[in-house]
Amino acid sequence: MNGVLNLSSAPHTRDRWTTPYIMRMVLLSLLPATAVGILVNGWQAFGIVALGVVSAVASEWAFNKICHKPDTIWDGSAAITGLLLALSLGPRTPLYLPVIGSVFAIVVCKGCFGGLGKNFINPALAARCFLLISFANAMAIKPAVDAVASATPVGALKAFEQVDITKMFLGTADGVIGGSILALLAGGLLLWSLDIIHGQICFSVLIGFTLLIGLFGGQGFEPRFLLAHLCGGGVVMGAFFMATDYVTSPVSRLGQFIYGCLIGVLGGIFRLWGNTADSFSYAIIIGNVCTPLIDTYIVQKPLAYRKIGKTRRVKREPFRIPKPVIALTLIAALAGLALSGVFSVTKEAIDAQELAKKTEAYKAVCADADSFAAAEEAAETIKAGEGKTTRVNEAYIAKDKAGNTIGYALNISSKGFGGDVTLALGLTKEGQITGISFTELNETAGLGMKAAEPAFRDQFAGKSGQLTLVKGAASGEQEISAITGASVTSNAVISAVNAGLDLYETVLKGGN
């Protein structure tokens, strides 16, 4: 009987598209980006893609067998999950990561919630975020050819460096395997033209992201600046292939537009002020979580809907705020008050700890100093530099027990890969560096955090004058060897030290 009749409640509507057909079209649209990624990055990229797809399909098959569920591997959804995860990984990612990620995506994010159509977040994105959090060092994108790593394009953008937009557009720049914007646009626009994905989502994501970057990015709506941000960090892949997932996106057109704008705006906020360069995945996941709320309050007009009052009067229900919303609001307000009270009580202790931390850092770079006095002559210069990417925060005169000036201790900040890099710089009275000590360093574990290790930090002692960062071994008096794989962090440290040396030459030199 079930093979002959389609049993459903009225009104009866049919569509020629089936789940396998839609999945096959999505796989077809991802083939150009996959091909470009493999051609540019070589056989390891092919291995990552193959392992991602095979692991996802095998995980779904095994899960269905163990749980006595119907076999669903032929609908193509598992293959798409594995492929999207693989394309979002770097070409030098260890081969065990796509396997772990695919198993997590299928078993935890999809199977444990009931299978296709019941997952509340995109499985491929959830797996990528899981890998970023659990295997941060292994997930760090490494260059395909050069042994000395450079920053990814988005990392360079966060550090206000120039990037090659052409390479980003074609997919030949360092980044993820599926980084070809040209190939992704070709596949995404194909899906949109076939009405498989909704334009309200993908285009509102791009518009929301572009508007926020243009308004708050610091360079206005300068075309090259906006294109650089749009071409990096998974924006295009996320907009066309991940945010448009049927299961985790709203039903109504207005809801889809709001959902897309939310993702675009969050993606822009995370790009400009977040601690990681690539955080668009988190924006889409937050959008997925908000989808049920959007669908609750923005309802699609039902088929055969009749406007109220045209045929009969219908009593309008008064608007009521749901009780859970009221309860959550009260809980949030009480939690905010409690946190404010705790902060006010502990503020003095926190300030004392910060002062002790700074004093300890100054003693580390000016070991012979008995006391430190504020360098009043530098106050005006320091104030003028507030808000700049690299800035001197404090300047102190180091004095011995007799009160004689023996050097200077400076607190300097510069923009690193994971946020501000803040260090204490010690100088002799003659302007020679006695050492550096970090008071704030939140860089990538195993890469940028190597700045605090003696191999890098001890290079500065004994040098004077403006310094230069070089790849490989330093050969000149003014050269500092960069940290392999962490050029953004290395540049931040060099910029900070040079800012301190410049303040010494222009303001502090010759003072008493």
ROKE-949158 format. One record per residue (C-alpha): x, y, z; residue number from 1. Coordinates in steps of 0.1 Angstrom, whole numbers, m for minus. Last residue first. Example, Ala and Ser with C-alpha at 12.3 -4.5 7.8 and 13.67 -1.06 7.14 Angstrom:
<sites>
137 | m11 | 71 | 2
123 | m45 | 78 | 1
</sites>
This chain:
<sites>
679 | 626 | 345 | 512
670 | 628 | 308 | 511
695 | 624 | 279 | 510
672 | 601 | 259 | 509
637 | 600 | 272 | 508
617 | 619 | 246 | 507
627 | 612 | 209 | 506
653 | 584 | 212 | 505
635 | 567 | 242 | 504
601 | 569 | 226 | 503
615 | 554 | 194 | 502
631 | 525 | 214 | 501
597 | 518 | 229 | 500
579 | 519 | 196 | 499
606 | 496 | 182 | 498
600 | 471 | 210 | 497
562 | 471 | 203 | 496
566 | 468 | 165 | 495
591 | 439 | 170 | 494
566 | 421 | 193 | 493
537 | 426 | 170 | 492
557 | 414 | 140 | 491
567 | 382 | 158 | 490
530 | 376 | 167 | 489
519 | 381 | 131 | 488
548 | 360 | 118 | 487
538 | 330 | 139 | 486
546 | 298 | 119 | 485
583 | 299 | 126 | 484
590 | 326 | 151 | 483
610 | 354 | 135 | 482
647 | 359 | 139 | 481
657 | 394 | 151 | 480
681 | 416 | 131 | 479
697 | 448 | 142 | 478
732 | 434 | 147 | 477
730 | 414 | 114 | 476
729 | 377 | 108 | 475
696 | 365 | 121 | 474
687 | 329 | 112 | 473
656 | 322 | 93 | 472
629 | 348 | 84 | 471
639 | 383 | 94 | 470
625 | 410 | 117 | 469
643 | 443 | 118 | 468
652 | 464 | 149 | 467
654 | 501 | 154 | 466
683 | 512 | 177 | 465
698 | 491 | 205 | 464
706 | 455 | 212 | 463
720 | 440 | 243 | 462
690 | 417 | 251 | 461
666 | 414 | 222 | 460
675 | 378 | 212 | 459
666 | 365 | 246 | 458
628 | 366 | 239 | 457
630 | 343 | 209 | 456
649 | 312 | 222 | 455
640 | 323 | 258 | 454
603 | 313 | 253 | 453
576 | 340 | 257 | 452
573 | 345 | 219 | 451
567 | 307 | 216 | 450
531 | 315 | 225 | 449
526 | 325 | 189 | 448
530 | 289 | 177 | 447
526 | 261 | 202 | 446
494 | 276 | 216 | 445
481 | 304 | 194 | 444
485 | 338 | 210 | 443
471 | 353 | 242 | 442
501 | 371 | 255 | 441
497 | 398 | 282 | 440
524 | 409 | 307 | 439
553 | 397 | 286 | 438
589 | 404 | 296 | 437
616 | 421 | 275 | 436
653 | 425 | 282 | 435
682 | 449 | 290 | 434
678 | 468 | 257 | 433
705 | 495 | 252 | 432
693 | 530 | 253 | 431
722 | 547 | 271 | 430
704 | 549 | 304 | 429
698 | 512 | 301 | 428
665 | 500 | 286 | 427
639 | 474 | 299 | 426
608 | 467 | 278 | 425
576 | 453 | 295 | 424
552 | 436 | 271 | 423
516 | 436 | 259 | 422
505 | 416 | 229 | 421
469 | 426 | 222 | 420
446 | 400 | 206 | 419
449 | 365 | 192 | 418
471 | 373 | 161 | 417
489 | 403 | 177 | 416
481 | 440 | 179 | 415
507 | 459 | 199 | 414
510 | 470 | 235 | 413
539 | 487 | 254 | 412
549 | 490 | 291 | 411
582 | 508 | 294 | 410
610 | 505 | 320 | 409
639 | 530 | 318 | 408
675 | 531 | 329 | 407
700 | 537 | 358 | 406
687 | 570 | 371 | 405
701 | 578 | 405 | 404
679 | 576 | 436 | 403
707 | 563 | 459 | 402
690 | 529 | 460 | 401
689 | 527 | 422 | 400
664 | 543 | 399 | 399
644 | 530 | 369 | 398
624 | 558 | 352 | 397
590 | 547 | 342 | 396
570 | 549 | 309 | 395
534 | 536 | 306 | 394
510 | 525 | 278 | 393
533 | 529 | 247 | 392
512 | 522 | 216 | 391
510 | 499 | 186 | 390
475 | 496 | 171 | 389
467 | 532 | 180 | 388
440 | 540 | 205 | 387
462 | 561 | 228 | 386
493 | 574 | 210 | 385
488 | 611 | 219 | 384
485 | 602 | 256 | 383
518 | 585 | 255 | 382
535 | 614 | 238 | 381
521 | 638 | 264 | 380
531 | 617 | 294 | 379
567 | 611 | 282 | 378
582 | 640 | 302 | 377
565 | 628 | 333 | 376
585 | 596 | 334 | 375
568 | 579 | 363 | 374
592 | 567 | 391 | 373
604 | 531 | 396 | 372
624 | 518 | 425 | 371
654 | 496 | 434 | 370
665 | 489 | 399 | 369
693 | 464 | 392 | 368
670 | 438 | 377 | 367
655 | 461 | 351 | 366
638 | 437 | 327 | 365
625 | 413 | 354 | 364
619 | 441 | 378 | 363
596 | 458 | 353 | 362
576 | 425 | 349 | 361
573 | 421 | 387 | 360
561 | 457 | 390 | 359
535 | 451 | 363 | 358
522 | 419 | 380 | 357
522 | 437 | 414 | 356
501 | 465 | 399 | 355
477 | 440 | 382 | 354
473 | 422 | 416 | 353
466 | 454 | 434 | 352
440 | 464 | 407 | 351
423 | 430 | 411 | 350
422 | 433 | 449 | 349
407 | 468 | 446 | 348
381 | 456 | 421 | 347
370 | 426 | 442 | 346
340 | 441 | 459 | 345
329 | 461 | 429 | 344
333 | 431 | 406 | 343
313 | 408 | 429 | 342
285 | 433 | 431 | 341
284 | 437 | 393 | 340
284 | 400 | 389 | 339
254 | 397 | 413 | 338
235 | 424 | 395 | 337
242 | 408 | 361 | 336
231 | 374 | 374 | 335
198 | 389 | 388 | 334
192 | 406 | 354 | 333
199 | 374 | 335 | 332
176 | 353 | 358 | 331
149 | 379 | 354 | 330
152 | 379 | 316 | 329
152 | 340 | 316 | 328
120 | 339 | 336 | 327
103 | 365 | 315 | 326
113 | 346 | 283 | 325
102 | 313 | 298 | 324
68 | 328 | 307 | 323
60 | 338 | 271 | 322
53 | 375 | 266 | 321
16 | 378 | 259 | 320
m1 | 395 | 230 | 319
m39 | 394 | 232 | 318
m56 | 368 | 211 | 317
m77 | 383 | 184 | 316
m113 | 371 | 182 | 315
m121 | 361 | 147 | 314
m148 | 379 | 127 | 313
m160 | 360 | 97 | 312
m153 | 361 | 60 | 311
m129 | 390 | 54 | 310
m123 | 398 | 91 | 309
m90 | 379 | 94 | 308
m72 | 374 | 61 | 307
m78 | 339 | 47 | 306
m49 | 314 | 44 | 305
m52 | 288 | 17 | 304
m16 | 277 | 23 | 303
m3 | 290 | 56 | 302
16 | 323 | 58 | 301
51 | 315 | 72 | 300
54 | 322 | 109 | 299
79 | 348 | 124 | 298
77 | 345 | 162 | 297
83 | 308 | 167 | 296
104 | 303 | 135 | 295
128 | 330 | 147 | 294
131 | 313 | 181 | 293
137 | 279 | 165 | 292
164 | 294 | 142 | 291
184 | 311 | 171 | 290
206 | 280 | 176 | 289
214 | 278 | 139 | 288
223 | 316 | 139 | 287
247 | 309 | 168 | 286
262 | 281 | 148 | 285
266 | 304 | 118 | 284
284 | 330 | 138 | 283
307 | 303 | 154 | 282
318 | 292 | 119 | 281
326 | 327 | 109 | 280
353 | 328 | 135 | 279
385 | 327 | 114 | 278
409 | 354 | 127 | 277
406 | 343 | 163 | 276
403 | 366 | 194 | 275
372 | 384 | 181 | 274
369 | 422 | 176 | 273
369 | 427 | 139 | 272
362 | 392 | 125 | 271
339 | 383 | 155 | 270
318 | 414 | 149 | 269
317 | 409 | 111 | 268
306 | 372 | 116 | 267
280 | 384 | 141 | 266
266 | 409 | 116 | 265
266 | 384 | 87 | 264
250 | 356 | 109 | 263
223 | 380 | 121 | 262
216 | 393 | 86 | 261
211 | 358 | 73 | 260
187 | 349 | 102 | 259
167 | 381 | 97 | 258
164 | 373 | 59 | 257
155 | 337 | 66 | 256
128 | 348 | 91 | 255
114 | 372 | 65 | 254
113 | 344 | 40 | 253
97 | 319 | 64 | 252
112 | 285 | 72 | 251
142 | 294 | 93 | 250
176 | 276 | 89 | 249
190 | 246 | 107 | 248
173 | 218 | 87 | 247
174 | 234 | 53 | 246
211 | 242 | 54 | 245
215 | 276 | 38 | 244
240 | 289 | 65 | 243
264 | 261 | 54 | 242
267 | 261 | 16 | 241
261 | 296 | 3 | 240
269 | 319 | 32 | 239
294 | 297 | 49 | 238
314 | 290 | 18 | 237
314 | 327 | 9 | 236
325 | 339 | 44 | 235
350 | 311 | 51 | 234
376 | 334 | 66 | 233
387 | 352 | 35 | 232
373 | 365 | 2 | 231
347 | 388 | 19 | 230
374 | 404 | 40 | 229
397 | 411 | 11 | 228
368 | 423 | m10 | 227
359 | 449 | 17 | 226
394 | 463 | 19 | 225
398 | 463 | m19 | 224
365 | 482 | m23 | 223
370 | 509 | 3 | 222
337 | 511 | 21 | 221
351 | 526 | 53 | 220
387 | 519 | 62 | 219
383 | 514 | 100 | 218
364 | 482 | 99 | 217
333 | 497 | 117 | 216
310 | 508 | 90 | 215
324 | 489 | 61 | 214
329 | 457 | 81 | 213
294 | 459 | 94 | 212
279 | 466 | 60 | 211
299 | 438 | 43 | 210
288 | 412 | 69 | 209
251 | 421 | 67 | 208
252 | 421 | 29 | 207
270 | 388 | 26 | 206
247 | 371 | 51 | 205
217 | 387 | 35 | 204
228 | 373 | 1 | 203
231 | 338 | 14 | 202
199 | 337 | 34 | 201
173 | 355 | 13 | 200
188 | 338 | m18 | 199
174 | 305 | m6 | 198
192 | 273 | m17 | 197
178 | 247 | m41 | 196
162 | 274 | m63 | 195
180 | 261 | m94 | 194
196 | 295 | m98 | 193
206 | 295 | m62 | 192
223 | 261 | m65 | 191
243 | 273 | m95 | 190
251 | 305 | m77 | 189
267 | 285 | m49 | 188
287 | 263 | m72 | 187
302 | 291 | m93 | 186
306 | 313 | m62 | 185
326 | 284 | m45 | 184
348 | 280 | m75 | 183
356 | 317 | m78 | 182
361 | 320 | m40 | 181
387 | 292 | m40 | 180
394 | 284 | m4 | 179
381 | 249 | m2 | 178
414 | 235 | 10 | 177
417 | 261 | 38 | 176
442 | 289 | 38 | 175
475 | 299 | 22 | 174
467 | 317 | m11 | 173
460 | 298 | m44 | 172
422 | 298 | m41 | 171
414 | 320 | m71 | 170
398 | 348 | m51 | 169
424 | 346 | m23 | 168
452 | 347 | m49 | 167
437 | 377 | m66 | 166
431 | 395 | m33 | 165
468 | 394 | m24 | 164
469 | 407 | 12 | 163
483 | 438 | 28 | 162
488 | 439 | 66 | 161
464 | 454 | 92 | 160
472 | 426 | 117 | 159
436 | 414 | 115 | 158
440 | 414 | 77 | 157
472 | 394 | 80 | 156
453 | 368 | 100 | 155
426 | 367 | 74 | 154
451 | 361 | 46 | 153
469 | 334 | 66 | 152
500 | 345 | 84 | 151
534 | 332 | 72 | 150
551 | 300 | 78 | 149
588 | 294 | 72 | 148
590 | 260 | 54 | 147
575 | 275 | 22 | 146
554 | 252 | 2 | 145
518 | 246 | 14 | 144
518 | 270 | 43 | 143
505 | 259 | 77 | 142
470 | 264 | 90 | 141
467 | 259 | 127 | 140
444 | 229 | 132 | 139
471 | 208 | 149 | 138
478 | 235 | 175 | 137
441 | 241 | 182 | 136
432 | 204 | 185 | 135
402 | 204 | 210 | 134
388 | 239 | 203 | 133
394 | 241 | 166 | 132
384 | 204 | 162 | 131
351 | 209 | 180 | 130
345 | 241 | 159 | 129
350 | 221 | 127 | 128
328 | 193 | 139 | 127
300 | 218 | 147 | 126
304 | 233 | 113 | 125
301 | 200 | 96 | 124
271 | 189 | 117 | 123
251 | 221 | 111 | 122
231 | 228 | 143 | 121
197 | 215 | 155 | 120
200 | 180 | 140 | 119
165 | 166 | 133 | 118
163 | 166 | 95 | 117
188 | 138 | 89 | 116
193 | 117 | 120 | 115
176 | 115 | 154 | 114
196 | 139 | 176 | 113
223 | 113 | 184 | 112
228 | 106 | 147 | 111
234 | 142 | 136 | 110
257 | 161 | 160 | 109
272 | 132 | 179 | 108
275 | 103 | 154 | 107
277 | 122 | 121 | 106
297 | 153 | 131 | 105
319 | 136 | 157 | 104
328 | 108 | 133 | 103
336 | 133 | 106 | 102
358 | 154 | 129 | 101
378 | 124 | 142 | 100
384 | 112 | 106 | 99
391 | 147 | 93 | 98
416 | 152 | 122 | 97
436 | 119 | 118 | 96
452 | 131 | 85 | 95
471 | 159 | 102 | 94
461 | 193 | 86 | 93
486 | 204 | 60 | 92
459 | 214 | 34 | 91
440 | 234 | 60 | 90
405 | 223 | 69 | 89
372 | 238 | 57 | 88
371 | 217 | 26 | 87
374 | 185 | 47 | 86
344 | 195 | 68 | 85
323 | 204 | 38 | 84
332 | 170 | 22 | 83
324 | 150 | 53 | 82
290 | 166 | 57 | 81
282 | 163 | 20 | 80
291 | 126 | 21 | 79
268 | 121 | 51 | 78
239 | 139 | 33 | 77
242 | 118 | 1 | 76
209 | 100 | 3 | 75
227 | 67 | m2 | 74
241 | 65 | 34 | 73
206 | 63 | 48 | 72
203 | 26 | 59 | 71
172 | 22 | 81 | 70
179 | 23 | 118 | 69
189 | m7 | 140 | 68
209 | 15 | 164 | 67
242 | m4 | 157 | 66
235 | m7 | 120 | 65
225 | 30 | 116 | 64
256 | 41 | 135 | 63
279 | 19 | 114 | 62
264 | 33 | 81 | 61
265 | 69 | 93 | 60
301 | 65 | 105 | 59
312 | 49 | 72 | 58
297 | 78 | 52 | 57
314 | 104 | 74 | 56
347 | 85 | 75 | 55
347 | 81 | 37 | 54
340 | 118 | 31 | 53
366 | 131 | 55 | 52
392 | 106 | 46 | 51
389 | 114 | 8 | 50
390 | 151 | 14 | 49
420 | 149 | 37 | 48
438 | 125 | 14 | 47
432 | 148 | m16 | 46
447 | 177 | 4 | 45
477 | 155 | 11 | 44
480 | 148 | m26 | 43
485 | 184 | m37 | 42
476 | 219 | m25 | 41
467 | 237 | m57 | 40
452 | 208 | m77 | 39
434 | 194 | m46 | 38
419 | 228 | m37 | 37
409 | 235 | m72 | 36
391 | 202 | m76 | 35
373 | 205 | m43 | 34
361 | 241 | m51 | 33
348 | 229 | m85 | 32
332 | 197 | m70 | 31
311 | 216 | m44 | 30
283 | 223 | m69 | 29
281 | 186 | m78 | 28
279 | 176 | m41 | 27
250 | 201 | m37 | 26
233 | 187 | m67 | 25
236 | 152 | m54 | 24
222 | 162 | m21 | 23
191 | 178 | m37 | 22
185 | 147 | m58 | 21
189 | 124 | m28 | 20
164 | 145 | m7 | 19
138 | 144 | m34 | 18
128 | 171 | m59 | 17
97 | 166 | m80 | 16
75 | 184 | m55 | 15
40 | 174 | m45 | 14
12 | 194 | m28 | 13
m19 | 179 | m11 | 12
m39 | 203 | 11 | 11
m47 | 181 | 29 | 10
m32 | 154 | 52 | 9
m7 | 129 | 39 | 8
m7 | 93 | 26 | 7
13 | 89 | m7 | 6
m2 | 57 | m23 | 5
14 | 29 | m43 | 4
45 | 18 | m23 | 3
28 | 25 | 10 | 2
0 | 0 | 0 | 1
</sites>
